[in-house]
Amino acid sequence: MLHARGEYEDFKRIAPDAYDLVLALGQVAAKAGLDKQLLELVKLRVSQINGCAFCVQHHILLSERIGVPVDKLNLVVVWREAPIFSARERAALAWAEALTFLPDGVSEELYVEAGREFSETELTYLTSAIASINVWNRFGAAYRWTPAKRQAAAVAAAS
């Protein structure tokens, strides 16, 4: 098992300006009106792809708090095979995967599909949310943030 090189809280303490910038980038999509449940599904899927256990757990807990159905949380990893996701969610998840697996990038077909579900402004803000979670995942990977502490805190807060 890998050992943590730091904790999430350390990032805030060591580089508060960088922390604030990444946090703000991740919040603008919701402030612009994109659905918070959709954004959490995207952030969860990107975190799964990037293997960030801390972020996966964090976004599952946030998703549960805002009412994302458990079935969607369980099936987001196989969203293509799960009919529970709307066309808009599918377009967002496909967009997120394309921007996370950059060697393939965004095909013209995917761009057109996303454009059917999202306005130009919405797609730009969705892209900012995807960029932000990818940045968070890189910090989580670099410092091997551990989810266990966070889970215990979330359980304690829910009690």
Secondary structure as the mmCIF struct_conf table of DSSP 4:
data_model
#
loop_
_struct_conf.conf_type_id
_struct_conf.id
_struct_conf.beg_label_comp_id
_struct_conf.beg_label_asym_id
_struct_conf.beg_label_seq_id
_struct_conf.end_label_comp_id
_struct_conf.end_label_asym_id
_struct_conf.end_label_seq_id
HELX_LH_PP_P HELX_LH_PP_P1 LEU A 2 ALA A 4
BEND BEND1 ARG A 5 ARG A 5
HELX_RH_AL_P HELX_RH_AL_P1 TYR A 8 ILE A 14
HELX_RH_AL_P HELX_RH_AL_P2 PRO A 16 LYS A 31
TURN_TY1_P TURN_TY1_P1 ALA A 32 GLY A 33
HELX_RH_AL_P HELX_RH_AL_P3 LYS A 36 ASN A 50
TURN_TY1_P TURN_TY1_P2 GLY A 51 GLY A 51
HELX_RH_AL_P HELX_RH_AL_P4 ALA A 53 ARG A 65
TURN_TY1_P TURN_TY1_P3 ILE A 66 GLY A 67
HELX_RH_AL_P HELX_RH_AL_P5 VAL A 70 LEU A 75
HELX_RH_3T_P HELX_RH_3T_P1 VAL A 76 GLU A 81
TURN_TY1_P TURN_TY1_P4 PRO A 83 ILE A 84
BEND BEND2 PHE A 85 PHE A 85
HELX_RH_AL_P HELX_RH_AL_P6 ALA A 87 THR A 100
BEND BEND3 PHE A 101 PHE A 101
TURN_TY1_P TURN_TY1_P5 LEU A 102 ASP A 104
HELX_RH_AL_P HELX_RH_AL_P7 GLU A 108 GLU A 117
BEND BEND4 PHE A 118 PHE A 118
HELX_RH_AL_P HELX_RH_AL_P8 GLU A 120 TYR A 143
TURN_TY1_P TURN_TY1_P6 ARG A 144 ARG A 144
HELX_RH_AL_P HELX_RH_AL_P9 PRO A 147 ALA A 158
#
